[in-house]
Amino acid sequence: MVTAEDVRRVAMSLPRTSEHLIRDRVKFRVGQIVYVALSQDETVMGFGFPKEQREALVASEPHKFAMPSTSDMRFHWVHVRMDAIDRDEMEELVTGAWMMCVPKKVIREHLER
């Protein structure tokens, strides 16, 4: 199972990321944009994901992914059960969410390292 510490290790390795504790939830953001958040019990990870693709993602693996709450439907957001993914998939989801928040130049520089 992926842990909060695994998510933290990946997120904090990404340029411009900062960690915040907001209403007892760990959130990772670039500037003011949250791109990954953990549930209070750290069993679910919310992450940035293109709105137009999220229904297909959730439908493809409903045991793993879930739509955000009604109040979060306006955001580019999806939930995933942390016990349903491995570290490689978590790293891909976190990195993809981060890439939605930073300039292309920052992405290029990070990938070149």
N, C-alpha and C positions, 0 to 999 in steps of 0.2 A: 504494500500500500504506500502511496505517496504521502509524505508528511508535510506539515507546514514548514519545517526546516528545509526540506527539499525545494519547496516553492521559493522560499526566501533566498536560498543559495543561487538559484537561477535568476530571479528577479533582480537581486542586488548586484549581479554581475553585468547587468545591462546599463549602458550609459544613461545618465539623467534620471535614474530611478531613485525614489525616496520611499521609505516605509513609514506608515502612519497607523496609529491605533485610534479608530473612530467608532464610538459606541460599542466598545469591546470587540471590534472586528479588525483584523489586520488587513490593511490595504496597501497596495503598491501603486504608485502613480508617477507620472511625468508631468511636472508643473502641477496644474490643478486637475488633470485628467487621470481618473482611476482606471487602470487597465487590468488589474487582478485584485480580487478580494476573497477572503476566506470567511466562511460562516463562523459563528461564535464557537461552535464545537469542532471546528476545523475538519469537517467531513465533506464539505462541499466547497468547490472553488468556482467563483464567478469570474468570467474573463471576457475581454473585448472580442467581438466577432462580428463580421458584416451582417447587418439586419437581413439583407436579401438572401443570405445563405443559411441562416440559422434553422429555419424549419426543416430544410433538407438534412442538416446535421443531426438534429434531434430525431427525426424520423428514421435515419439510417442506423442509429444505435440508441434507442430509447431507454435501455437499461443503464446507459452511461450518462447521456446528456439530457438536459431539461431546459425548457423555456424559462426565462426570468419571470419574476412576479409581474402582475398586471401593471403596477406602478413603474416598473423598469422596462417595459416593452418599448418605450420611446428611445431607449439607449441601444447601442450596439453591444449586446450582452447575452451570454449563455451561461448555464450552470453545468458543472460536471461533478459526478461523485468521485472523490479522491481514491476510494478503494477500488474503483473500476478502471483506473488507468495506471500505466507504469511510468517510470521516470522519464523515459524518452518522449512519450506522448505528452506528458506534463510540460516538458521543456519546449516542445513544439508549440503547444497552446499558449504558454506564457510569452514566448518570443514573438509569436504571431500577433498577440494582443499588443505587446510593446511596439511592434512595427507600425501599428495603426496610429500611434501617438507621437512619433518622433519624425523629424524631417528626413527625407531620403538620404541626404548627405550623412547623417548620423548613422543610419542603417548601413550604408556603404562602408564607412570607416570601421564600424563594429565587425562587419563580415570579413573585411580585409585582414583583421588581426588573427 
